[in-house]
């Protein structure tokens, strides 16, 4: 699932959330003040030039970037054959 960046129009906080594309524009409460006056920012800026990725608290965590890179190197399930899908390494 993609990471989207949001801003609260009441308190001004910016935060990231992992959401499906189907729910990316659903209004959810701000994690700081609870306001429902939030909006998704365009474009999402979750990847940084340092290789770190912002977590849901807005902190930069290089460990998250390493895990994201590892996941990106795995085969695309939509392109895998049945044998590849059920292969137990």
Biopython code that builds the backbone (N, CA, C, O; Angstrom):
import numpy as np
from Bio.PDB.StructureBuilder import StructureBuilder

atoms = [
    (1, "UNK", "N", (0.847, -1.184, 0.000)),
    (1, "UNK", "CA", (0.000, 0.000, 0.000)),
    (1, "UNK", "C", (0.889, 1.242, 0.000)),
    (1, "UNK", "O", (1.963, 1.252, 0.601)),
    (2, "UNK", "N", (0.430, 2.275, -0.673)),
    (2, "UNK", "CA", (1.208, 3.524, -0.718)),
    (2, "UNK", "C", (1.119, 4.318, 0.581)),
    (2, "UNK", "O", (0.180, 4.175, 1.364)),
    (3, "UNK", "N", (2.119, 5.149, 0.777)),
    (3, "UNK", "CA", (2.140, 6.070, 1.914)),
    (3, "UNK", "C", (1.738, 7.441, 1.382)),
    (3, "UNK", "O", (2.325, 7.935, 0.420)),
    (4, "UNK", "N", (0.742, 8.050, 2.007)),
    (4, "UNK", "CA", (0.269, 9.367, 1.598)),
    (4, "UNK", "C", (0.541, 10.367, 2.709)),
    (4, "UNK", "O", (0.540, 10.019, 3.890)),
    (5, "UNK", "N", (0.773, 11.616, 2.318)),
    (5, "UNK", "CA", (1.024, 12.677, 3.294)),
    (5, "UNK", "C", (-0.228, 13.542, 3.404)),
    (5, "UNK", "O", (-0.865, 13.876, 2.405)),
    (6, "UNK", "N", (-0.560, 13.895, 4.638)),
    (6, "UNK", "CA", (-1.761, 14.679, 4.924)),
    (6, "UNK", "C", (-1.407, 15.889, 5.783)),
    (6, "UNK", "O", (-0.368, 15.922, 6.443)),
    (7, "UNK", "N", (-2.299, 16.885, 5.759)),
    (7, "UNK", "CA", (-2.137, 18.069, 6.602)),
    (7, "UNK", "C", (-3.473, 18.374, 7.268)),
    (7, "UNK", "O", (-4.537, 18.249, 6.661)),
    (8, "UNK", "N", (-3.388, 18.777, 8.531)),
    (8, "UNK", "CA", (-4.573, 19.199, 9.271)),
    (8, "UNK", "C", (-4.741, 20.703, 9.055)),
    (8, "UNK", "O", (-3.810, 21.475, 9.286)),
    (9, "UNK", "N", (-5.909, 21.109, 8.620)),
    (9, "UNK", "CA", (-6.169, 22.529, 8.372)),
    (9, "UNK", "C", (-6.433, 23.309, 9.665)),
    (9, "UNK", "O", (-6.437, 24.540, 9.653)),
    (10, "UNK", "N", (-6.654, 22.602, 10.778)),
    (10, "UNK", "CA", (-6.878, 23.289, 12.050)),
    (10, "UNK", "C", (-5.580, 23.532, 12.818)),
    (10, "UNK", "O", (-5.299, 24.660, 13.224)),
    (11, "UNK", "N", (-4.780, 22.467, 13.019)),
    (11, "UNK", "CA", (-3.557, 22.638, 13.816)),
    (11, "UNK", "C", (-2.296, 22.759, 12.954)),
    (11, "UNK", "O", (-1.237, 23.121, 13.467)),
    (12, "UNK", "N", (-2.394, 22.462, 11.648)),
    (12, "UNK", "CA", (-1.263, 22.610, 10.742)),
    (12, "UNK", "C", (-0.282, 21.452, 10.733)),
    (12, "UNK", "O", (0.717, 21.507, 10.017)),
    (13, "UNK", "N", (-0.539, 20.399, 11.513)),
    (13, "UNK", "CA", (0.405, 19.278, 11.536)),
    (13, "UNK", "C", (0.363, 18.520, 10.207)),
    (13, "UNK", "O", (-0.681, 18.424, 9.563)),
    (14, "UNK", "N", (1.518, 17.985, 9.815)),
    (14, "UNK", "CA", (1.620, 17.143, 8.625)),
    (14, "UNK", "C", (2.031, 15.762, 9.084)),
    (14, "UNK", "O", (2.883, 15.623, 9.961)),
    (15, "UNK", "N", (1.430, 14.741, 8.498)),
    (15, "UNK", "CA", (1.691, 13.372, 8.912)),
    (15, "UNK", "C", (1.495, 12.446, 7.718)),
    (15, "UNK", "O", (0.836, 12.798, 6.740)),
    (16, "UNK", "N", (2.083, 11.251, 7.818)),
    (16, "UNK", "CA", (1.982, 10.250, 6.768)),
    (16, "UNK", "C", (1.077, 9.126, 7.243)),
    (16, "UNK", "O", (1.009, 8.823, 8.435)),
    (17, "UNK", "N", (0.378, 8.507, 6.283)),
    (17, "UNK", "CA", (-0.428, 7.333, 6.601)),
    (17, "UNK", "C", (-0.312, 6.334, 5.464)),
    (17, "UNK", "O", (-0.281, 6.703, 4.290)),
    (18, "UNK", "N", (-0.250, 5.068, 5.831)),
    (18, "UNK", "CA", (-0.247, 3.977, 4.878)),
    (18, "UNK", "C", (-1.703, 3.638, 4.596)),
    (18, "UNK", "O", (-2.427, 3.182, 5.481)),
    (19, "UNK", "N", (-2.132, 3.866, 3.345)),
    (19, "UNK", "CA", (-3.532, 3.635, 2.979)),
    (19, "UNK", "C", (-3.606, 3.020, 1.598)),
    (19, "UNK", "O", (-2.694, 3.175, 0.786)),
    (20, "UNK", "N", (-4.691, 2.327, 1.338)),
    (20, "UNK", "CA", (-4.910, 1.805, -0.010)),
    (20, "UNK", "C", (-5.327, 2.966, -0.916)),
    (20, "UNK", "O", (-5.788, 4.004, -0.443)),
    (21, "UNK", "N", (-5.160, 2.774, -2.203)),
    (21, "UNK", "CA", (-5.555, 3.831, -3.148)),
    (21, "UNK", "C", (-7.058, 4.085, -3.061)),
    (21, "UNK", "O", (-7.523, 5.199, -3.306)),
    (22, "UNK", "N", (-7.806, 3.053, -2.715)),
    (22, "UNK", "CA", (-9.258, 3.186, -2.615)),
    (22, "UNK", "C", (-9.667, 4.109, -1.468)),
    (22, "UNK", "O", (-10.697, 4.778, -1.552)),
    (23, "UNK", "N", (-8.873, 4.151, -0.403)),
    (23, "UNK", "CA", (-9.246, 4.937, 0.780)),
    (23, "UNK", "C", (-8.402, 6.195, 0.958)),
    (23, "UNK", "O", (-8.519, 6.875, 1.977)),
    (24, "UNK", "N", (-7.549, 6.514, -0.025)),
    (24, "UNK", "CA", (-6.606, 7.621, 0.165)),
    (24, "UNK", "C", (-7.284, 8.975, 0.399)),
    (24, "UNK", "O", (-6.700, 9.837, 1.057)),
    (25, "UNK", "N", (-8.486, 9.184, -0.115)),
    (25, "UNK", "CA", (-9.152, 10.474, 0.044)),
    (25, "UNK", "C", (-10.238, 10.480, 1.119)),
    (25, "UNK", "O", (-10.934, 11.481, 1.286)),
    (26, "UNK", "N", (-10.388, 9.373, 1.848)),
    (26, "UNK", "CA", (-11.355, 9.349, 2.941)),
    (26, "UNK", "C", (-10.890, 10.286, 4.053)),
    (26, "UNK", "O", (-9.711, 10.306, 4.404)),
    (27, "UNK", "N", (-11.815, 11.053, 4.599)),
    (27, "UNK", "CA", (-11.482, 11.978, 5.681)),
    (27, "UNK", "C", (-11.317, 11.185, 6.967)),
    (27, "UNK", "O", (-12.190, 10.410, 7.357)),
    (28, "UNK", "N", (-10.169, 11.397, 7.624)),
    (28, "UNK", "CA", (-9.896, 10.756, 8.912)),
    (28, "UNK", "C", (-9.403, 11.818, 9.875)),
    (28, "UNK", "O", (-8.898, 12.861, 9.459)),
    (29, "UNK", "N", (-9.546, 11.553, 11.138)),
    (29, "UNK", "CA", (-9.171, 12.518, 12.165)),
    (29, "UNK", "C", (-7.663, 12.737, 12.210)),
    (29, "UNK", "O", (-6.878, 11.811, 12.002)),
    (30, "UNK", "N", (-7.279, 13.970, 12.483)),
    (30, "UNK", "CA", (-5.870, 14.323, 12.660)),
    (30, "UNK", "C", (-5.343, 13.597, 13.898)),
    (30, "UNK", "O", (-5.997, 13.620, 14.940)),
    (31, "UNK", "N", (-4.161, 12.944, 13.806)),
    (31, "UNK", "CA", (-3.632, 12.239, 14.975)),
    (31, "UNK", "C", (-3.181, 13.176, 16.100)),
    (31, "UNK", "O", (-3.032, 12.736, 17.240)),
    (32, "UNK", "N", (-2.962, 14.462, 15.797)),
    (32, "UNK", "CA", (-2.517, 15.421, 16.813)),
    (32, "UNK", "C", (-3.684, 16.042, 17.578)),
    (32, "UNK", "O", (-3.691, 16.056, 18.809)),
    (33, "UNK", "N", (-4.689, 16.567, 16.826)),
    (33, "UNK", "CA", (-5.759, 17.321, 17.491)),
    (33, "UNK", "C", (-7.146, 16.680, 17.356)),
    (33, "UNK", "O", (-8.091, 17.117, 18.013)),
    (34, "UNK", "N", (-7.276, 15.651, 16.513)),
    (34, "UNK", "CA", (-8.560, 14.982, 16.350)),
    (34, "UNK", "C", (-9.503, 15.657, 15.380)),
    (34, "UNK", "O", (-10.618, 15.173, 15.188)),
    (35, "UNK", "N", (-9.104, 16.752, 14.762)),
    (35, "UNK", "CA", (-9.950, 17.466, 13.815)),
    (35, "UNK", "C", (-10.187, 16.628, 12.562)),
    (35, "UNK", "O", (-9.320, 15.857, 12.150)),
    (36, "UNK", "N", (-11.347, 16.779, 11.968)),
    (36, "UNK", "CA", (-11.664, 16.100, 10.718)),
    (36, "UNK", "C", (-11.353, 16.992, 9.512)),
    (36, "UNK", "O", (-11.616, 16.605, 8.373)),
    (37, "UNK", "N", (-10.795, 18.181, 9.755)),
    (37, "UNK", "CA", (-10.455, 19.112, 8.668)),
    (37, "UNK", "C", (-9.050, 18.784, 8.138)),
    (37, "UNK", "O", (-8.108, 19.555, 8.322)),
    (38, "UNK", "N", (-8.930, 17.627, 7.479)),
    (38, "UNK", "CA", (-7.638, 17.188, 6.957)),
    (38, "UNK", "C", (-7.705, 17.075, 5.445)),
    (38, "UNK", "O", (-8.782, 16.931, 4.867)),
    (39, "UNK", "N", (-6.521, 17.142, 4.802)),
    (39, "UNK", "CA", (-6.469, 16.995, 3.351)),
    (39, "UNK", "C", (-5.197, 16.260, 2.961)),
    (39, "UNK", "O", (-4.176, 16.342, 3.645)),
    (40, "UNK", "N", (-5.279, 15.539, 1.849)),
    (40, "UNK", "CA", (-4.113, 14.833, 1.323)),
    (40, "UNK", "C", (-3.276, 15.820, 0.537)),
    (40, "UNK", "O", (-3.804, 16.609, -0.247)),
    (41, "UNK", "N", (-1.964, 15.776, 0.747)),
    (41, "UNK", "CA", (-1.051, 16.655, 0.032)),
    (41, "UNK", "C", (-0.602, 15.972, -1.260)),
    (41, "UNK", "O", (-0.451, 14.752, -1.306)),
    (42, "UNK", "N", (-0.393, 16.760, -2.292)),
    (42, "UNK", "CA", (0.070, 16.234, -3.583)),
    (42, "UNK", "C", (1.370, 16.890, -3.955)),
    (42, "UNK", "O", (1.495, 18.098, -3.752)),
    (43, "UNK", "N", (2.330, 16.202, -4.474)),
    (43, "UNK", "CA", (2.445, 14.742, -4.443)),
    (43, "UNK", "C", (2.949, 14.294, -3.085)),
    (43, "UNK", "O", (3.478, 15.095, -2.314)),
    (44, "UNK", "N", (2.786, 13.024, -2.800)),
    (44, "UNK", "CA", (3.289, 12.484, -1.547)),
    (44, "UNK", "C", (4.805, 12.503, -1.560)),
    (44, "UNK", "O", (5.424, 12.118, -2.552)),
    (45, "UNK", "N", (5.414, 12.954, -0.452)),
    (45, "UNK", "CA", (6.871, 13.051, -0.375)),
    (45, "UNK", "C", (7.404, 12.075, 0.658)),
    (45, "UNK", "O", (8.081, 12.484, 1.602)),
    (46, "UNK", "N", (7.101, 10.761, 0.493)),
    (46, "UNK", "CA", (7.535, 9.820, 1.517)),
    (46, "UNK", "C", (8.971, 9.379, 1.359)),
    (46, "UNK", "O", (9.576, 8.961, 2.346)),
    (47, "UNK", "N", (9.557, 9.449, 0.166)),
    (47, "UNK", "CA", (10.943, 9.021, -0.031)),
    (47, "UNK", "C", (11.847, 10.250, -0.016)),
    (47, "UNK", "O", (11.557, 11.251, -0.673)),
    (48, "UNK", "N", (12.917, 10.171, 0.719)),
    (48, "UNK", "CA", (13.848, 11.279, 0.846)),
    (48, "UNK", "C", (15.151, 10.934, 0.158)),
    (48, "UNK", "O", (15.450, 9.758, -0.050)),
    (49, "UNK", "N", (15.930, 11.938, -0.197)),
    (49, "UNK", "CA", (17.182, 11.702, -0.892)),
    (49, "UNK", "C", (18.186, 10.942, -0.038)),
    (49, "UNK", "O", (19.118, 10.343, -0.575)),
    (50, "UNK", "N", (18.019, 10.953, 1.277)),
    (50, "UNK", "CA", (18.937, 10.244, 2.163)),
    (50, "UNK", "C", (18.628, 8.754, 2.220)),
    (50, "UNK", "O", (19.389, 7.987, 2.809)),
    (51, "UNK", "N", (17.522, 8.338, 1.616)),
    (51, "UNK", "CA", (17.133, 6.943, 1.681)),
    (51, "UNK", "C", (16.257, 6.640, 2.878)),
    (51, "UNK", "O", (15.842, 5.497, 3.067)),
    (52, "UNK", "N", (15.971, 7.639, 3.684)),
    (52, "UNK", "CA", (15.103, 7.444, 4.839)),
    (52, "UNK", "C", (13.658, 7.681, 4.427)),
    (52, "UNK", "O", (13.390, 8.401, 3.465)),
    (53, "UNK", "N", (12.748, 7.085, 5.142)),
    (53, "UNK", "CA", (11.319, 7.257, 4.880)),
    (53, "UNK", "C", (10.664, 7.736, 6.166)),
    (53, "UNK", "O", (11.010, 7.283, 7.257)),
    (54, "UNK", "N", (9.723, 8.648, 6.030)),
    (54, "UNK", "CA", (9.036, 9.151, 7.214)),
    (54, "UNK", "C", (8.064, 8.110, 7.709)),
    (54, "UNK", "O", (7.334, 7.507, 6.922)),
    (55, "UNK", "N", (8.050, 7.893, 9.017)),
    (55, "UNK", "CA", (7.078, 6.977, 9.582)),
    (55, "UNK", "C", (5.811, 7.755, 9.928)),
    (55, "UNK", "O", (5.730, 8.954, 9.661)),
    (56, "UNK", "N", (4.824, 7.087, 10.518)),
    (56, "UNK", "CA", (3.534, 7.741, 10.754)),
    (56, "UNK", "C", (3.596, 8.845, 11.798)),
    (56, "UNK", "O", (2.628, 9.589, 11.953)),
    (57, "UNK", "N", (4.707, 8.972, 12.522)),
    (57, "UNK", "CA", (4.855, 10.066, 13.480)),
    (57, "UNK", "C", (5.614, 11.237, 12.870)),
    (57, "UNK", "O", (5.821, 12.251, 13.535)),
    (58, "UNK", "N", (6.032, 11.110, 11.607)),
    (58, "UNK", "CA", (6.774, 12.179, 10.954)),
    (58, "UNK", "C", (8.270, 12.095, 11.202)),
    (58, "UNK", "O", (9.017, 12.950, 10.727)),
    (59, "UNK", "N", (8.732, 11.075, 11.943)),
    (59, "UNK", "CA", (10.160, 10.925, 12.211)),
    (59, "UNK", "C", (10.823, 10.211, 11.035)),
    (59, "UNK", "O", (10.178, 9.436, 10.330)),
    (60, "UNK", "N", (12.102, 10.473, 10.828)),
    (60, "UNK", "CA", (12.830, 9.847, 9.739)),
    (60, "UNK", "C", (13.508, 8.585, 10.258)),
    (60, "UNK", "O", (14.245, 8.635, 11.243)),
    (61, "UNK", "N", (13.265, 7.468, 9.610)),
    (61, "UNK", "CA", (13.771, 6.185, 10.072)),
    (61, "UNK", "C", (14.446, 5.440, 8.928)),
    (61, "UNK", "O", (13.755, 4.896, 8.066)),
    (62, "UNK", "N", (15.788, 5.398, 8.892)),
    (62, "UNK", "CA", (16.486, 4.673, 7.832)),
    (62, "UNK", "C", (16.149, 3.184, 7.804)),
    (62, "UNK", "O", (16.231, 2.562, 6.745)),
    (63, "UNK", "N", (15.774, 2.603, 8.933)),
    (63, "UNK", "CA", (15.387, 1.194, 8.961)),
    (63, "UNK", "C", (14.151, 0.937, 8.128)),
    (63, "UNK", "O", (14.039, -0.108, 7.486)),
    (64, "UNK", "N", (13.220, 1.881, 8.131)),
    (64, "UNK", "CA", (12.018, 1.749, 7.319)),
    (64, "UNK", "C", (12.408, 1.783, 5.840)),
    (64, "UNK", "O", (11.847, 1.040, 5.035)),
    (65, "UNK", "N", (13.361, 2.637, 5.484)),
    (65, "UNK", "CA", (13.815, 2.732, 4.096)),
    (65, "UNK", "C", (14.440, 1.416, 3.648)),
    (65, "UNK", "O", (14.210, 0.977, 2.521)),
    (66, "UNK", "N", (15.224, 0.784, 4.511)),
    (66, "UNK", "CA", (15.853, -0.489, 4.161)),
    (66, "UNK", "C", (14.795, -1.568, 3.937)),
    (66, "UNK", "O", (14.893, -2.350, 2.991)),
    (67, "UNK", "N", (13.792, -1.611, 4.798)),
    (67, "UNK", "CA", (12.724, -2.599, 4.638)),
    (67, "UNK", "C", (11.937, -2.328, 3.358)),
    (67, "UNK", "O", (11.591, -3.265, 2.638)),
    (68, "UNK", "N", (11.656, -1.077, 3.072)),
    (68, "UNK", "CA", (10.937, -0.713, 1.838)),
    (68, "UNK", "C", (11.743, -1.154, 0.615)),
    (68, "UNK", "O", (11.174, -1.695, -0.333)),
    (69, "UNK", "N", (13.055, -0.930, 0.624)),
    (69, "UNK", "CA", (13.907, -1.335, -0.494)),
    (69, "UNK", "C", (13.905, -2.853, -0.655)),
    (69, "UNK", "O", (13.885, -3.359, -1.777)),
    (70, "UNK", "N", (13.927, -3.582, 0.467)),
    (70, "UNK", "CA", (13.902, -5.048, 0.408)),
    (70, "UNK", "C", (12.600, -5.548, -0.216)),
    (70, "UNK", "O", (12.608, -6.466, -1.035)),
    (71, "UNK", "N", (11.494, -4.942, 0.175)),
    (71, "UNK", "CA", (10.193, -5.342, -0.364)),
    (71, "UNK", "C", (10.119, -5.041, -1.855)),
    (71, "UNK", "O", (9.569, -5.836, -2.618)),
    (72, "UNK", "N", (10.663, -3.908, -2.280)),
    (72, "UNK", "CA", (10.628, -3.524, -3.687)),
    (72, "UNK", "C", (11.425, -4.483, -4.566)),
    (72, "UNK", "O", (11.154, -4.578, -5.763)),
    (73, "UNK", "N", (12.394, -5.190, -4.008)),
    (73, "UNK", "CA", (13.215, -6.125, -4.779)),
    (73, "UNK", "C", (12.541, -7.482, -4.951)),
    (73, "UNK", "O", (13.004, -8.300, -5.746)),
    (74, "UNK", "N", (11.478, -7.730, -4.235)),
    (74, "UNK", "CA", (10.791, -9.016, -4.355)),
    (74, "UNK", "C", (9.998, -9.058, -5.652)),
    (74, "UNK", "O", (9.594, -8.016, -6.167)),
    (75, "UNK", "N", (9.772, -10.268, -6.190)),
    (75, "UNK", "CA", (9.055, -10.391, -7.460)),
    (75, "UNK", "C", (7.622, -9.882, -7.356)),
    (75, "UNK", "O", (6.995, -9.941, -6.298)),
    (76, "UNK", "N", (7.128, -9.387, -8.467)),
    (76, "UNK", "CA", (5.753, -8.904, -8.551)),
    (76, "UNK", "C", (4.817, -10.114, -8.574)),
    (76, "UNK", "O", (4.890, -10.916, -9.505)),
    (77, "UNK", "N", (3.936, -10.271, -7.573)),
    (77, "UNK", "CA", (3.046, -11.436, -7.536)),
    (77, "UNK", "C", (2.168, -11.559, -8.779)),
    (77, "UNK", "O", (1.807, -12.669, -9.171)),
    (78, "UNK", "N", (1.826, -10.444, -9.396)),
    (78, "UNK", "CA", (0.989, -10.492, -10.591)),
    (78, "UNK", "C", (1.724, -11.075, -11.789)),
    (78, "UNK", "O", (1.085, -11.515, -12.745)),
    (79, "UNK", "N", (3.051, -11.089, -11.757)),
    (79, "UNK", "CA", (3.844, -11.594, -12.864)),
    (79, "UNK", "C", (4.389, -13.001, -12.602)),
    (79, "UNK", "O", (5.076, -13.562, -13.456)),
    (80, "UNK", "N", (4.094, -13.570, -11.442)),
    (80, "UNK", "CA", (4.642, -14.873, -11.072)),
    (80, "UNK", "C", (3.778, -16.022, -11.599)),
    (80, "UNK", "O", (2.558, -15.907, -11.709)),
    (81, "UNK", "N", (4.450, -17.131, -11.920)),
    (81, "UNK", "CA", (3.727, -18.339, -12.312)),
    (81, "UNK", "C", (3.238, -19.049, -11.048)),
    (81, "UNK", "O", (3.647, -18.702, -9.940)),
    (82, "UNK", "N", (2.376, -20.027, -11.215)),
    (82, "UNK", "CA", (1.871, -20.792, -10.076)),
    (82, "UNK", "C", (3.011, -21.480, -9.345)),
    (82, "UNK", "O", (3.022, -21.526, -8.115)),
    (83, "UNK", "N", (3.975, -22.018, -10.096)),
    (83, "UNK", "CA", (5.113, -22.701, -9.485)),
    (83, "UNK", "C", (5.955, -21.720, -8.652)),
    (83, "UNK", "O", (6.381, -22.046, -7.545)),
    (84, "UNK", "N", (6.184, -20.538, -9.189)),
    (84, "UNK", "CA", (6.945, -19.533, -8.438)),
    (84, "UNK", "C", (6.196, -19.077, -7.195)),
    (84, "UNK", "O", (6.797, -18.865, -6.141)),
    (85, "UNK", "N", (4.897, -18.929, -7.320)),
    (85, "UNK", "CA", (4.073, -18.435, -6.223)),
    (85, "UNK", "C", (4.107, -19.393, -5.030)),
    (85, "UNK", "O", (4.194, -18.953, -3.884)),
    (86, "UNK", "N", (4.038, -20.710, -5.299)),
    (86, "UNK", "CA", (3.973, -21.682, -4.221)),
    (86, "UNK", "C", (5.307, -22.331, -3.904)),
    (86, "UNK", "O", (5.362, -23.279, -3.120)),
    (87, "UNK", "N", (6.373, -21.841, -4.495)),
    (87, "UNK", "CA", (7.711, -22.383, -4.211)),
    (87, "UNK", "C", (8.112, -22.017, -2.793)),
    (87, "UNK", "O", (8.027, -20.856, -2.393)),
    (88, "UNK", "N", (8.549, -23.014, -2.037)),
    (88, "UNK", "CA", (8.981, -22.782, -0.656)),
    (88, "UNK", "C", (10.504, -22.826, -0.627)),
    (88, "UNK", "O", (11.086, -23.906, -0.717)),
    (89, "UNK", "N", (11.170, -21.660, -0.501)),
    (89, "UNK", "CA", (12.640, -21.647, -0.562)),
    (89, "UNK", "C", (13.303, -22.356, 0.590)),
    (89, "UNK", "O", (14.531, -22.415, 0.654)),
]
sb = StructureBuilder()
sb.init_structure("model")
sb.init_model(0)
sb.init_chain("A")
sb.init_seg("    ")
for serial, (resi, resn, name, xyz) in enumerate(atoms, 1):
    if name == "N":
        sb.init_residue(resn, " ", resi, " ")
    sb.init_atom(name, np.array(xyz, "f"), 0.0, 1.0, " ", f" {name:<3s}", serial, name[0])
structure = sb.get_structure()
